[in-house]
Amino acid sequence: MTTLFEFLGAEPAGEGRWRFAVPRELHGAFGGAFGGVVCACTLVAARSLAPGRTPNALDCRFVRGLPAGEAYATATTIHAGRSLANVSVDLTDANGKLCARSTISLVRPDLLEPVDLDPTDPPSFSAHADADKWPAIAPIVEVIDPRFVDREATAIVVPWDVTSDSSAEAVCMAADLAVGPPLGRHIPAGIGTPNPDISVRFCGPVTTPTVVGSSRMLRASDGIAAVDVKVWSGEMLVGTAISTALLLPAR
């Protein structure tokens, strides 16, 4: 199994920058790199400025599609307190054009009270191996093998060996993919539904090779739809997310 760094082609580029190799195989349905991959790149860069800390929140704005090839992330510490650090990350293409901007907060777990509560009743999903595959609507589908494990839930295979240093990135992969299915069910055919943003909150470690994103469209009004997402590792809730989608007229 590959590591997260190998999957993203990640390597330090000096002066707080990171270089990534993002092939066409990691692109989504609307052109450019899949949003979960974009979020993962920014998380890698943010972690490097906050060693020993764990991501607890990410807010990402997708400015433009990230093309295949090299990408660069530049991380800047906004503020580093005793227990919480906030980091801003700009992700650009090989020509220096801004493609995404993330604000990420990271905590020192050793300074937090180890309370462990799970008041959320886990839903019952089909096994990934027994579920129906997604149609090949984007190159990323071949990489993470999404399958419908429930009418409102999709399981993916995490394409690297998940560790504590790559758990949040796995949550982002499932969360961003889960934005699409409820839009496909409720929005009339032919209307484009790209999501220009995603906000993710991490609430537990990923401990399984597959993760599930369950989602529902909250409302669509005036050309904007809001989608709520929960991410599960086995029976444990490991992340929540909210995303908006722009409803674009059919061409």
PyRosetta script that sets phi, psi and omega in degrees:
from pyrosetta import init, pose_from_sequence

init()
pose = pose_from_sequence("MTTLFEFLGAEPAGEGRWRFAVPRELHGAFGGAFGGVVCACTLVAARSLAPGRTPNALDCRFVRGLPAGEAYATATTIHAGRSLANVSVDLTDANGKLCARSTISLVRPDLLEPVDLDPTDPPSFSAHADADKWPAIAPIVEVIDPRFVDREATAIVVPWDVTSDSSAEAVCMAADLAVGPPLGRHIPAGIGTPNPDISVRFCGPVTTPTVVGSSRMLRASDGIAAVDVKVWSGEMLVGTAISTALLLPAR")
pose.set_psi(1, 141.7)
pose.set_omega(1, -178.6)
pose.set_phi(2, -80.3)
pose.set_psi(2, 163.8)
pose.set_omega(2, 173.8)
pose.set_phi(3, -93.3)
pose.set_psi(3, 167.3)
pose.set_omega(3, 177.2)
pose.set_phi(4, -59.9)
pose.set_psi(4, -44.0)
pose.set_omega(4, -179.3)
pose.set_phi(5, -61.6)
pose.set_psi(5, -40.4)
pose.set_omega(5, 178.1)
pose.set_phi(6, -66.4)
pose.set_psi(6, -40.8)
pose.set_omega(6, -179.8)
pose.set_phi(7, -61.3)
pose.set_psi(7, -40.7)
pose.set_omega(7, -178.3)
pose.set_phi(8, -91.0)
pose.set_psi(8, -4.6)
pose.set_omega(8, -174.6)
pose.set_phi(9, 60.2)
pose.set_psi(9, 39.4)
pose.set_omega(9, -171.7)
pose.set_phi(10, -85.7)
pose.set_psi(10, 134.6)
pose.set_omega(10, 173.8)
pose.set_phi(11, -154.6)
pose.set_psi(11, 145.4)
pose.set_omega(11, 178.0)
pose.set_phi(12, -61.4)
pose.set_psi(12, 141.4)
pose.set_omega(12, -179.0)
pose.set_phi(13, -117.0)
pose.set_psi(13, 11.3)
pose.set_omega(13, 177.5)
pose.set_phi(14, 86.4)
pose.set_psi(14, 150.7)
pose.set_omega(14, 176.7)
pose.set_phi(15, 54.8)
pose.set_psi(15, 42.7)
pose.set_omega(15, 176.6)
pose.set_phi(16, 75.4)
pose.set_psi(16, 11.5)
pose.set_omega(16, -179.9)
pose.set_phi(17, -104.6)
pose.set_psi(17, 155.2)
pose.set_omega(17, 175.1)
pose.set_phi(18, -126.6)
pose.set_psi(18, 143.7)
pose.set_omega(18, 176.5)
pose.set_phi(19, -107.9)
pose.set_psi(19, 138.4)
pose.set_omega(19, 178.1)
pose.set_phi(20, -128.7)
pose.set_psi(20, 151.1)
pose.set_omega(20, 173.2)
pose.set_phi(21, -111.6)
pose.set_psi(21, 113.2)
pose.set_omega(21, -175.1)
pose.set_phi(22, -117.4)
pose.set_psi(22, 95.9)
pose.set_omega(22, -177.5)
pose.set_phi(23, -74.5)
pose.set_psi(23, 168.6)
pose.set_omega(23, 179.4)
pose.set_phi(24, -58.3)
pose.set_psi(24, -27.8)
pose.set_omega(24, -179.0)
pose.set_phi(25, -63.9)
pose.set_psi(25, -16.9)
pose.set_omega(25, -178.5)
pose.set_phi(26, -102.2)
pose.set_psi(26, 19.9)
pose.set_omega(26, 179.2)
pose.set_phi(27, -87.1)
pose.set_psi(27, 154.0)
pose.set_omega(27, 178.3)
pose.set_phi(28, -94.7)
pose.set_psi(28, -161.7)
pose.set_omega(28, -172.8)
pose.set_phi(29, -85.7)
pose.set_psi(29, -13.6)
pose.set_omega(29, -174.2)
pose.set_phi(30, -113.2)
pose.set_psi(30, 20.9)
pose.set_omega(30, -179.1)
pose.set_phi(31, 86.3)
pose.set_psi(31, 136.0)
pose.set_omega(31, -177.5)
pose.set_phi(32, 88.0)
pose.set_psi(32, 170.4)
pose.set_omega(32, -176.8)
pose.set_phi(33, -62.2)
pose.set_psi(33, 145.6)
pose.set_omega(33, 176.4)
pose.set_phi(34, -56.4)
pose.set_psi(34, 138.4)
pose.set_omega(34, -175.9)
pose.set_phi(35, -58.2)
pose.set_psi(35, -35.4)
pose.set_omega(35, 177.9)
pose.set_phi(36, -64.5)
pose.set_psi(36, -34.6)
pose.set_omega(36, 176.5)
pose.set_phi(37, -68.2)
pose.set_psi(37, -43.5)
pose.set_omega(37, 178.2)
pose.set_phi(38, -58.7)
pose.set_psi(38, -47.3)
pose.set_omega(38, 178.7)
pose.set_phi(39, -60.9)
pose.set_psi(39, -41.3)
pose.set_omega(39, -179.6)
pose.set_phi(40, -62.0)
pose.set_psi(40, -40.5)
pose.set_omega(40, 178.3)
pose.set_phi(41, -61.2)
pose.set_psi(41, -42.8)
pose.set_omega(41, -178.8)
pose.set_phi(42, -69.8)
pose.set_psi(42, -32.3)
pose.set_omega(42, 176.8)
pose.set_phi(43, -66.3)
pose.set_psi(43, -42.0)
pose.set_omega(43, 178.0)
pose.set_phi(44, -57.7)
pose.set_psi(44, -45.5)
pose.set_omega(44, -179.3)
pose.set_phi(45, -65.3)
pose.set_psi(45, -41.2)
pose.set_omega(45, -179.2)
pose.set_phi(46, -65.8)
pose.set_psi(46, -40.2)
pose.set_omega(46, 180.0)
pose.set_phi(47, -58.3)
pose.set_psi(47, -34.8)
pose.set_omega(47, -176.0)
pose.set_phi(48, -65.9)
pose.set_psi(48, -22.6)
pose.set_omega(48, 178.1)
pose.set_phi(49, -93.5)
pose.set_psi(49, -5.3)
pose.set_omega(49, -177.7)
pose.set_phi(50, -136.8)
pose.set_psi(50, 61.3)
pose.set_omega(50, -178.5)
pose.set_phi(51, -60.4)
pose.set_psi(51, 141.3)
pose.set_omega(51, -179.2)
pose.set_phi(52, 82.9)
pose.set_psi(52, -1.8)
pose.set_omega(52, 179.6)
pose.set_phi(53, -108.1)
pose.set_psi(53, 157.2)
pose.set_omega(53, -176.2)
pose.set_phi(54, -115.9)
pose.set_psi(54, 131.9)
pose.set_omega(54, 178.2)
pose.set_phi(55, -61.7)
pose.set_psi(55, 134.6)
pose.set_omega(55, 174.1)
pose.set_phi(56, -120.6)
pose.set_psi(56, -11.2)
pose.set_omega(56, 178.0)
pose.set_phi(57, -158.9)
pose.set_psi(57, 145.2)
pose.set_omega(57, 176.4)
pose.set_phi(58, -139.4)
pose.set_psi(58, 132.9)
pose.set_omega(58, 172.6)
pose.set_phi(59, -124.8)
pose.set_psi(59, 114.3)
pose.set_omega(59, -174.5)
pose.set_phi(60, -119.9)
pose.set_psi(60, 134.9)
pose.set_omega(60, 173.7)
pose.set_phi(61, -112.7)
pose.set_psi(61, 122.1)
pose.set_omega(61, 178.2)
pose.set_phi(62, -87.5)
pose.set_psi(62, 106.4)
pose.set_omega(62, -173.6)
pose.set_phi(63, -80.9)
pose.set_psi(63, -46.6)
pose.set_omega(63, 176.2)
pose.set_phi(64, -153.2)
pose.set_psi(64, 163.4)
pose.set_omega(64, -179.1)
pose.set_phi(65, -63.4)
pose.set_psi(65, 133.3)
pose.set_omega(65, 176.6)
pose.set_phi(66, -85.9)
pose.set_psi(66, 115.1)
pose.set_omega(66, -176.6)
pose.set_phi(67, -73.3)
pose.set_psi(67, 166.8)
pose.set_omega(67, 176.8)
pose.set_phi(68, -65.7)
pose.set_psi(68, 147.6)
pose.set_omega(68, 179.2)
pose.set_phi(69, 120.7)
pose.set_psi(69, -152.9)
pose.set_omega(69, -178.7)
pose.set_phi(70, -77.4)
pose.set_psi(70, 145.7)
pose.set_omega(70, 174.0)
pose.set_phi(71, -135.8)
pose.set_psi(71, 153.2)
pose.set_omega(71, -177.4)
pose.set_phi(72, -129.4)
pose.set_psi(72, 135.2)
pose.set_omega(72, 176.8)
pose.set_phi(73, -115.3)
pose.set_psi(73, 132.4)
pose.set_omega(73, 175.9)
pose.set_phi(74, -118.8)
pose.set_psi(74, 117.9)
pose.set_omega(74, -177.5)
pose.set_phi(75, -102.7)
pose.set_psi(75, 140.5)
pose.set_omega(75, 179.0)
pose.set_phi(76, -132.8)
pose.set_psi(76, 129.3)
pose.set_omega(76, 177.1)
pose.set_phi(77, -75.8)
pose.set_psi(77, 121.0)
pose.set_omega(77, 176.4)
pose.set_phi(78, -79.1)
pose.set_psi(78, -47.2)
pose.set_omega(78, 176.4)
pose.set_phi(79, -163.0)
pose.set_psi(79, 138.5)
pose.set_omega(79, 176.7)
pose.set_phi(80, -122.8)
pose.set_psi(80, 102.9)
pose.set_omega(80, 176.5)
pose.set_phi(81, -91.1)
pose.set_psi(81, -172.8)
pose.set_omega(81, -177.2)
pose.set_phi(82, -65.7)
pose.set_psi(82, -42.6)
pose.set_omega(82, -176.7)
pose.set_phi(83, -108.5)
pose.set_psi(83, -21.9)
pose.set_omega(83, -173.9)
pose.set_phi(84, -133.1)
pose.set_psi(84, 134.4)
pose.set_omega(84, 174.3)
pose.set_phi(85, -120.2)
pose.set_psi(85, 142.0)
pose.set_omega(85, 175.6)
pose.set_phi(86, -117.9)
pose.set_psi(86, 129.6)
pose.set_omega(86, -174.7)
pose.set_phi(87, -128.3)
pose.set_psi(87, 137.0)
pose.set_omega(87, 174.2)
pose.set_phi(88, -104.9)
pose.set_psi(88, 137.2)
pose.set_omega(88, -178.7)
pose.set_phi(89, -131.1)
pose.set_psi(89, 126.8)
pose.set_omega(89, 172.3)
pose.set_phi(90, -104.4)
pose.set_psi(90, 129.9)
pose.set_omega(90, 178.3)
pose.set_phi(91, -111.6)
pose.set_psi(91, 122.7)
pose.set_omega(91, -177.5)
pose.set_phi(92, -120.6)
pose.set_psi(92, 161.7)
pose.set_omega(92, 174.5)
pose.set_phi(93, -84.1)
pose.set_psi(93, -175.8)
pose.set_omega(93, -176.3)
pose.set_phi(94, -64.0)
pose.set_psi(94, -20.8)
pose.set_omega(94, 179.5)
pose.set_phi(95, -94.3)
pose.set_psi(95, 5.8)
pose.set_omega(95, 178.0)
pose.set_phi(96, 84.5)
pose.set_psi(96, 7.7)
pose.set_omega(96, 179.2)
pose.set_phi(97, -79.9)
pose.set_psi(97, 131.7)
pose.set_omega(97, -179.4)
pose.set_phi(98, -67.4)
pose.set_psi(98, 126.6)
pose.set_omega(98, 180.0)
pose.set_phi(99, -112.4)
pose.set_psi(99, -28.3)
pose.set_omega(99, 179.3)
pose.set_phi(100, -157.6)
pose.set_psi(100, 151.8)
pose.set_omega(100, 174.7)
pose.set_phi(101, -134.6)
pose.set_psi(101, 127.8)
pose.set_omega(101, 179.5)
pose.set_phi(102, -120.3)
pose.set_psi(102, 145.4)
pose.set_omega(102, 166.0)
pose.set_phi(103, -114.7)
pose.set_psi(103, 124.3)
pose.set_omega(103, -172.4)
pose.set_phi(104, -127.3)
pose.set_psi(104, 133.1)
pose.set_omega(104, 174.0)
pose.set_phi(105, -109.0)
pose.set_psi(105, 142.1)
pose.set_omega(105, -176.9)
pose.set_phi(106, -133.3)
pose.set_psi(106, 139.8)
pose.set_omega(106, -175.7)
pose.set_phi(107, -114.8)
pose.set_psi(107, 158.9)
pose.set_omega(107, 171.7)
pose.set_phi(108, -94.5)
pose.set_psi(108, 104.3)
pose.set_omega(108, -175.8)
pose.set_phi(109, -62.3)
pose.set_psi(109, -27.9)
pose.set_omega(109, -178.1)
pose.set_phi(110, -69.4)
pose.set_psi(110, -14.4)
pose.set_omega(110, 179.1)
pose.set_phi(111, -99.5)
pose.set_psi(111, 1.3)
pose.set_omega(111, -177.1)
pose.set_phi(112, -103.1)
pose.set_psi(112, 151.4)
pose.set_omega(112, 177.2)
pose.set_phi(113, -73.8)
pose.set_psi(113, 126.0)
pose.set_omega(113, -173.3)
pose.set_phi(114, -78.9)
pose.set_psi(114, 60.3)
pose.set_omega(114, 175.4)
pose.set_phi(115, -78.9)
pose.set_psi(115, 134.2)
pose.set_omega(115, -178.0)
pose.set_phi(116, -130.3)
pose.set_psi(116, 100.2)
pose.set_omega(116, 179.8)
pose.set_phi(117, -124.2)
pose.set_psi(117, 145.3)
pose.set_omega(117, 178.8)
pose.set_phi(118, -137.5)
pose.set_psi(118, 76.9)
pose.set_omega(118, -177.1)
pose.set_phi(119, -78.9)
pose.set_psi(119, -3.5)
pose.set_omega(119, -177.3)
pose.set_phi(120, -89.2)
pose.set_psi(120, 122.4)
pose.set_omega(120, 177.9)
pose.set_phi(121, -71.1)
pose.set_psi(121, 122.7)
pose.set_omega(121, -178.7)
pose.set_phi(122, -70.4)
pose.set_psi(122, 137.0)
pose.set_omega(122, 175.7)
pose.set_phi(123, -75.1)
pose.set_psi(123, 169.1)
pose.set_omega(123, 178.3)
pose.set_phi(124, -103.2)
pose.set_psi(124, 118.5)
pose.set_omega(124, 179.9)
pose.set_phi(125, -113.7)
pose.set_psi(125, 154.3)
pose.set_omega(125, 171.3)
pose.set_phi(126, -69.4)
pose.set_psi(126, 157.6)
pose.set_omega(126, 175.2)
pose.set_phi(127, -69.2)
pose.set_psi(127, 142.8)
pose.set_omega(127, -180.0)
pose.set_phi(128, -54.5)
pose.set_psi(128, -43.7)
pose.set_omega(128, -176.2)
pose.set_phi(129, -64.5)
pose.set_psi(129, -24.2)
pose.set_omega(129, -177.1)
pose.set_phi(130, -97.3)
pose.set_psi(130, -3.0)
pose.set_omega(130, -171.8)
pose.set_phi(131, -93.7)
pose.set_psi(131, 162.7)
pose.set_omega(131, -179.9)
pose.set_phi(132, -74.9)
pose.set_psi(132, 137.2)
pose.set_omega(132, 179.1)
pose.set_phi(133, -74.9)
pose.set_psi(133, 153.9)
pose.set_omega(133, 171.3)
pose.set_phi(134, -71.3)
pose.set_psi(134, 151.2)
pose.set_omega(134, 169.3)
pose.set_phi(135, -67.9)
pose.set_psi(135, 158.2)
pose.set_omega(135, -176.3)
pose.set_phi(136, -80.1)
pose.set_psi(136, 71.4)
pose.set_omega(136, -176.2)
pose.set_phi(137, -86.7)
pose.set_psi(137, -10.7)
pose.set_omega(137, -178.7)
pose.set_phi(138, -158.6)
pose.set_psi(138, 153.3)
pose.set_omega(138, 179.6)
pose.set_phi(139, -56.2)
pose.set_psi(139, -35.3)
pose.set_omega(139, -177.2)
pose.set_phi(140, -62.0)
pose.set_psi(140, -22.3)
pose.set_omega(140, -179.5)
pose.set_phi(141, -59.4)
pose.set_psi(141, -38.6)
pose.set_omega(141, -179.6)
pose.set_phi(142, -68.9)
pose.set_psi(142, -23.5)
pose.set_omega(142, -175.0)
pose.set_phi(143, -86.3)
pose.set_psi(143, -41.2)
pose.set_omega(143, -173.9)
pose.set_phi(144, -109.4)
pose.set_psi(144, -1.7)
pose.set_omega(144, 172.0)
pose.set_phi(145, 48.7)
pose.set_psi(145, 59.6)
pose.set_omega(145, 179.1)
pose.set_phi(146, -68.4)
pose.set_psi(146, 141.5)
pose.set_omega(146, 180.0)
pose.set_phi(147, -139.8)
pose.set_psi(147, 144.0)
pose.set_omega(147, -179.9)
pose.set_phi(148, -78.1)
pose.set_psi(148, 103.9)
pose.set_omega(148, 179.9)
pose.set_phi(149, -95.7)
pose.set_psi(149, -1.6)
pose.set_omega(149, 175.6)
pose.set_phi(150, -167.9)
pose.set_psi(150, 164.5)
pose.set_omega(150, -179.5)
pose.set_phi(151, -57.7)
pose.set_psi(151, -32.7)
pose.set_omega(151, -177.7)
pose.set_phi(152, -118.5)
pose.set_psi(152, 26.8)
pose.set_omega(152, -177.1)
pose.set_phi(153, -144.8)
pose.set_psi(153, 140.1)
pose.set_omega(153, 179.2)
pose.set_phi(154, -127.5)
pose.set_psi(154, 129.3)
pose.set_omega(154, 175.2)
pose.set_phi(155, -98.4)
pose.set_psi(155, 141.0)
pose.set_omega(155, 174.7)
pose.set_phi(156, -124.3)
pose.set_psi(156, 156.6)
pose.set_omega(156, 171.2)
pose.set_phi(157, -90.4)
pose.set_psi(157, 123.0)
pose.set_omega(157, 176.8)
pose.set_phi(158, -68.7)
pose.set_psi(158, 123.6)
pose.set_omega(158, -171.6)
pose.set_phi(159, -83.9)
pose.set_psi(159, 24.1)
pose.set_omega(159, 172.5)
pose.set_phi(160, -150.2)
pose.set_psi(160, 169.0)
pose.set_omega(160, 178.1)
pose.set_phi(161, -78.6)
pose.set_psi(161, 107.3)
pose.set_omega(161, -172.5)
pose.set_phi(162, -71.3)
pose.set_psi(162, 130.7)
pose.set_omega(162, 173.8)
pose.set_phi(163, -127.1)
pose.set_psi(163, 179.6)
pose.set_omega(163, 177.8)
pose.set_phi(164, -63.4)
pose.set_psi(164, -22.2)
pose.set_omega(164, 179.7)
pose.set_phi(165, -91.1)
pose.set_psi(165, 8.1)
pose.set_omega(165, 177.7)
pose.set_phi(166, -141.7)
pose.set_psi(166, 11.5)
pose.set_omega(166, -178.4)
pose.set_phi(167, -66.6)
pose.set_psi(167, -45.8)
pose.set_omega(167, -179.4)
pose.set_phi(168, -62.1)
pose.set_psi(168, -37.2)
pose.set_omega(168, 178.8)
pose.set_phi(169, -63.3)
pose.set_psi(169, -37.5)
pose.set_omega(169, 177.5)
pose.set_phi(170, -65.3)
pose.set_psi(170, -39.4)
pose.set_omega(170, 177.4)
pose.set_phi(171, -60.8)
pose.set_psi(171, -42.2)
pose.set_omega(171, 180.0)
pose.set_phi(172, -62.6)
pose.set_psi(172, -37.8)
pose.set_omega(172, 179.6)
pose.set_phi(173, -61.4)
pose.set_psi(173, -46.7)
pose.set_omega(173, -179.3)
pose.set_phi(174, -70.6)
pose.set_psi(174, -38.4)
pose.set_omega(174, -176.5)
pose.set_phi(175, -65.9)
pose.set_psi(175, -46.5)
pose.set_omega(175, -177.7)
pose.set_phi(176, -66.2)
pose.set_psi(176, -39.2)
pose.set_omega(176, 179.1)
pose.set_phi(177, -64.5)
pose.set_psi(177, -35.3)
pose.set_omega(177, -175.3)
pose.set_phi(178, -71.0)
pose.set_psi(178, -12.4)
pose.set_omega(178, 179.0)
pose.set_phi(179, -64.3)
pose.set_psi(179, -33.6)
pose.set_omega(179, -171.3)
pose.set_phi(180, -71.7)
pose.set_psi(180, -46.3)
pose.set_omega(180, -172.3)
pose.set_phi(181, -55.5)
pose.set_psi(181, -45.6)
pose.set_omega(181, 179.9)
pose.set_phi(182, -66.6)
pose.set_psi(182, -29.1)
pose.set_omega(182, 175.5)
pose.set_phi(183, -66.5)
pose.set_psi(183, -40.9)
pose.set_omega(183, 178.5)
pose.set_phi(184, -63.0)
pose.set_psi(184, -30.9)
pose.set_omega(184, -180.0)
pose.set_phi(185, -77.6)
pose.set_psi(185, -34.6)
pose.set_omega(185, -169.6)
pose.set_phi(186, -105.9)
pose.set_psi(186, -27.8)
pose.set_omega(186, -176.5)
pose.set_phi(187, -87.9)
pose.set_psi(187, 135.3)
pose.set_omega(187, -179.1)
pose.set_phi(188, -55.0)
pose.set_psi(188, 145.1)
pose.set_omega(188, -179.0)
pose.set_phi(189, -59.5)
pose.set_psi(189, 143.5)
pose.set_omega(189, 177.8)
pose.set_phi(190, 97.0)
pose.set_psi(190, -19.3)
pose.set_omega(190, 178.9)
pose.set_phi(191, -83.5)
pose.set_psi(191, 129.6)
pose.set_omega(191, 177.8)
pose.set_phi(192, -73.5)
pose.set_psi(192, 144.3)
pose.set_omega(192, -176.8)
pose.set_phi(193, -135.1)
pose.set_psi(193, 50.8)
pose.set_omega(193, 178.6)
pose.set_phi(194, -68.4)
pose.set_psi(194, 143.9)
pose.set_omega(194, 176.6)
pose.set_phi(195, -102.0)
pose.set_psi(195, 118.5)
pose.set_omega(195, -177.4)
pose.set_phi(196, -86.0)
pose.set_psi(196, 1.6)
pose.set_omega(196, -176.8)
pose.set_phi(197, -158.4)
pose.set_psi(197, 161.6)
pose.set_omega(197, 169.4)
pose.set_phi(198, -156.6)
pose.set_psi(198, 137.4)
pose.set_omega(198, 175.3)
pose.set_phi(199, -118.2)
pose.set_psi(199, 123.5)
pose.set_omega(199, -174.9)
pose.set_phi(200, -121.3)
pose.set_psi(200, 138.9)
pose.set_omega(200, 173.7)
pose.set_phi(201, -121.2)
pose.set_psi(201, 127.3)
pose.set_omega(201, -175.6)
pose.set_phi(202, -96.3)
pose.set_psi(202, 131.1)
pose.set_omega(202, -174.9)
pose.set_phi(203, -136.1)
pose.set_psi(203, 25.6)
pose.set_omega(203, 176.2)
pose.set_phi(204, 165.5)
pose.set_psi(204, 158.8)
pose.set_omega(204, -178.1)
pose.set_phi(205, -80.2)
pose.set_psi(205, 143.6)
pose.set_omega(205, 172.2)
pose.set_phi(206, -79.2)
pose.set_psi(206, 125.2)
pose.set_omega(206, -177.2)
pose.set_phi(207, -124.2)
pose.set_psi(207, 8.7)
pose.set_omega(207, -177.3)
pose.set_phi(208, -125.9)
pose.set_psi(208, 154.1)
pose.set_omega(208, -179.9)
pose.set_phi(209, -73.1)
pose.set_psi(209, -15.4)
pose.set_omega(209, 174.2)
pose.set_phi(210, -120.9)
pose.set_psi(210, 148.2)
pose.set_omega(210, 174.9)
pose.set_phi(211, -130.8)
pose.set_psi(211, 153.4)
pose.set_omega(211, -174.9)
pose.set_phi(212, -118.7)
pose.set_psi(212, 131.8)
pose.set_omega(212, 171.9)
pose.set_phi(213, -108.0)
pose.set_psi(213, 115.3)
pose.set_omega(213, 175.7)
pose.set_phi(214, -104.0)
pose.set_psi(214, 137.4)
pose.set_omega(214, -169.9)
pose.set_phi(215, -145.9)
pose.set_psi(215, 158.3)
pose.set_omega(215, 174.7)
pose.set_phi(216, -149.8)
pose.set_psi(216, 144.0)
pose.set_omega(216, 174.9)
pose.set_phi(217, -80.1)
pose.set_psi(217, 125.3)
pose.set_omega(217, -178.1)
pose.set_phi(218, -79.5)
pose.set_psi(218, -44.6)
pose.set_omega(218, 178.8)
pose.set_phi(219, -171.5)
pose.set_psi(219, 153.6)
pose.set_omega(219, 169.4)
pose.set_phi(220, -125.0)
pose.set_psi(220, 130.0)
pose.set_omega(220, -179.1)
pose.set_phi(221, -155.4)
pose.set_psi(221, 136.1)
pose.set_omega(221, 176.1)
pose.set_phi(222, 53.9)
pose.set_psi(222, 37.3)
pose.set_omega(222, 174.1)
pose.set_phi(223, 84.2)
pose.set_psi(223, 7.6)
pose.set_omega(223, 178.9)
pose.set_phi(224, -129.0)
pose.set_psi(224, 133.1)
pose.set_omega(224, 176.6)
pose.set_phi(225, -115.1)
pose.set_psi(225, 145.7)
pose.set_omega(225, 177.0)
pose.set_phi(226, -114.4)
pose.set_psi(226, 134.7)
pose.set_omega(226, -177.7)
pose.set_phi(227, -125.4)
pose.set_psi(227, 133.4)
pose.set_omega(227, 178.0)
pose.set_phi(228, -103.9)
pose.set_psi(228, 136.7)
pose.set_omega(228, -175.5)
pose.set_phi(229, -131.4)
pose.set_psi(229, 141.1)
pose.set_omega(229, 168.4)
pose.set_phi(230, -123.6)
pose.set_psi(230, 140.4)
pose.set_omega(230, -178.2)
pose.set_phi(231, -117.1)
pose.set_psi(231, 133.1)
pose.set_omega(231, -174.8)
pose.set_phi(232, -122.1)
pose.set_psi(232, 139.7)
pose.set_omega(232, 169.3)
pose.set_phi(233, -116.5)
pose.set_psi(233, 105.5)
pose.set_omega(233, -170.2)
pose.set_phi(234, 62.5)
pose.set_psi(234, -126.6)
pose.set_omega(234, 179.2)
pose.set_phi(235, -95.1)
pose.set_psi(235, 5.6)
pose.set_omega(235, -174.9)
pose.set_phi(236, -103.0)
pose.set_psi(236, 131.6)
pose.set_omega(236, 172.9)
pose.set_phi(237, -73.7)
pose.set_psi(237, 124.6)
pose.set_omega(237, -176.4)
pose.set_phi(238, -119.0)
pose.set_psi(238, -6.8)
pose.set_omega(238, 178.8)
pose.set_phi(239, -171.1)
pose.set_psi(239, 155.1)
pose.set_omega(239, 171.9)
pose.set_phi(240, -130.5)
pose.set_psi(240, 156.6)
pose.set_omega(240, -178.9)
pose.set_phi(241, -152.8)
pose.set_psi(241, 156.7)
pose.set_omega(241, 171.5)
pose.set_phi(242, -133.4)
pose.set_psi(242, 140.6)
pose.set_omega(242, -179.4)
pose.set_phi(243, -145.6)
pose.set_psi(243, 150.2)
pose.set_omega(243, 171.8)
pose.set_phi(244, -109.4)
pose.set_psi(244, 155.5)
pose.set_omega(244, 176.3)
pose.set_phi(245, -127.8)
pose.set_psi(245, 140.2)
pose.set_omega(245, 176.1)
pose.set_phi(246, -89.6)
pose.set_psi(246, 129.0)
pose.set_omega(246, -178.9)
pose.set_phi(247, -95.4)
pose.set_psi(247, 102.9)
pose.set_omega(247, -173.4)
pose.set_phi(248, -98.1)
pose.set_psi(248, 136.6)
pose.set_omega(248, 179.8)
pose.set_phi(249, -57.9)
pose.set_psi(249, 146.7)
pose.set_omega(249, 176.4)
pose.set_phi(250, -62.0)
pose.set_psi(250, 139.7)
pose.set_omega(250, -179.8)
pose.set_phi(251, -85.2)
pose.dump_pdb("model.pdb")
